[in-house]
Amino acid sequence: MSRFNFLTKIETVNDIDIYDLKIPWHKFPFYSGYILHYITQEDIIKTEYLSYKYYNNTDYDDIIMLINNIEDPFNIPIGLEIKIPDKTELDKWIKEQVKLNS
């Protein structure tokens, strides 16, 4: 599931797309548990590597940041512990949230 399938683009500012974030990411339940990941310098330089490492695609990098209440992915302390949710559970929860917020 690509983030572009469920986020609504509001505008583009300085070549950066701004999306509506009606989904309460901080309330993700982690029913199926999670993998703990400790942020490295590589994660800060290329946040999409996190998504690729755990989900085999780069579509979830922003979502991982949002679920972990990280507003600025380029200003994360090295060593910060974050939670990587189960992809199947994450996809299901996103679909439910999109339905609720439609």
C-alpha positions in Angstrom: 0.0 0.0 0.0 1.5 3.3 -1.1 1.2 6.3 1.2 -0.1 8.2 -1.9 -3.2 5.9 -2.0 -4.5 7.3 1.3 -3.0 10.7 2.0 -4.6 13.7 0.5 -2.2 16.2 -1.0 -3.0 19.7 0.1 -0.4 21.8 -1.7 3.2 21.9 -2.9 5.6 24.4 -1.3 9.1 24.7 -2.7 8.8 21.4 -4.5 7.7 19.6 -1.3 4.3 18.0 -1.2 2.2 18.7 1.9 -0.4 16.1 2.8 -3.5 16.2 5.1 -2.8 14.1 8.2 -6.2 13.3 9.6 -5.1 9.8 10.6 -4.1 9.7 14.3 -0.8 8.0 13.8 0.2 8.4 17.4 -2.7 6.1 18.3 -1.5 3.1 16.3 -2.2 0.1 18.6 0.7 -2.3 17.9 -1.6 -5.3 18.6 0.8 -7.7 16.8 3.8 -6.3 18.6 6.7 -4.4 17.0 10.4 -4.6 16.3 12.6 -2.2 18.2 15.0 -0.3 16.0 17.7 2.1 17.1 18.3 5.0 14.8 21.6 5.2 13.0 23.3 8.0 11.0 22.3 6.1 7.8 18.6 6.2 8.9 18.7 10.0 9.3 20.4 10.5 5.9 18.0 8.1 4.0 14.8 7.5 6.0 13.5 5.3 3.2 16.1 2.7 4.1 14.1 1.9 7.3 11.0 1.2 5.3 13.0 -0.9 2.8 14.8 -2.8 5.6 11.6 -3.9 7.3 9.0 -3.9 4.5 11.0 -4.5 1.3 9.7 -1.2 -0.2 10.2 2.5 0.5 6.6 3.6 0.8 6.4 3.5 4.6 9.3 5.8 5.7 7.1 8.7 6.6 4.5 6.5 8.3 7.2 4.9 10.5 8.2 8.5 11.5 4.6 9.6 12.2 3.8 6.5 14.3 6.8 7.2 16.4 5.9 10.9 16.8 8.9 12.1 14.9 8.2 15.4 13.2 11.6 16.1 11.7 13.2 12.9 10.3 16.5 14.8 9.7 16.8 15.9 13.4 16.6 12.6 15.2 19.1 11.7 17.9 21.3 8.7 16.9 20.4 5.8 19.1 16.7 6.8 19.5 14.6 3.7 20.0 11.6 3.5 17.6 8.9 0.9 17.0 8.5 -0.8 13.6 4.9 -2.2 13.4 3.9 -5.4 11.6 3.2 -4.4 8.0 0.0 -6.4 7.7 -1.4 -4.9 10.8 -0.3 -1.4 9.7 -2.0 -1.8 6.3 -5.3 -3.0 7.9 -5.2 -0.1 10.4 -4.6 2.5 7.7 -7.5 1.2 5.7 -9.8 1.4 8.8 -8.6 5.0 9.5 -9.2 6.1 6.0 -12.7 4.7 6.1 -13.3 6.5 9.5 -12.0 9.8 8.2 -13.8 9.8 4.8 
